[in-house]
Amino acid sequence: MMNNSFMRVEDVARELNVSKSYAYKIVQMLNAELKAKGFITISGRVNRQYFLERTCYSGSSDSNEKE
């Protein structure tokens, strides 16, 4: 398994420029969503791809915006 497939709380905090306590809440929320979908989750870590999808960093959102 690749080492960078999961983000730690520190990574989330740095990426979103928020405190570690708020980043932990985000990780908990995302993991709850994944668990509800039937995935196995790891406390304090979140799947990088899912994080990027849920935070609008995963694709070319600029091309999807309407003026």
GIKATA-V127425 format. One record per residue. RES is the residue in one small letter. PSI is psi in whole degrees, 0 to 359 (NA if undefined). Layout:
[[RES;PSI] [RES;PSI]]
This chain:
[[m;143] [m;143] [n;333] [n;17] [s;347] [f;149] [m;137] [r;169] [v;320] [e;322] [d;317] [v;316] [a;317] [r;317] [e;319] [l;356] [n;51] [v;171] [s;161] [k;326] [s;322] [y;322] [a;323] [y;322] [k;321] [i;316] [v;317] [q;317] [m;314] [l;320] [n;325] [a;320] [e;315] [l;319] [k;321] [a;334] [k;358] [g;10] [f;153] [i;135] [t;162] [i;124] [s;132] [g;0] [r;151] [v;147] [n;128] [r;316] [q;317] [y;319] [f;314] [l;321] [e;315] [r;338] [t;13] [c;27] [y;1] [s;334] [g;198] [s;76] [s;337] [d;324] [s;344] [n;351] [e;144] [k;145] [e;NA]]
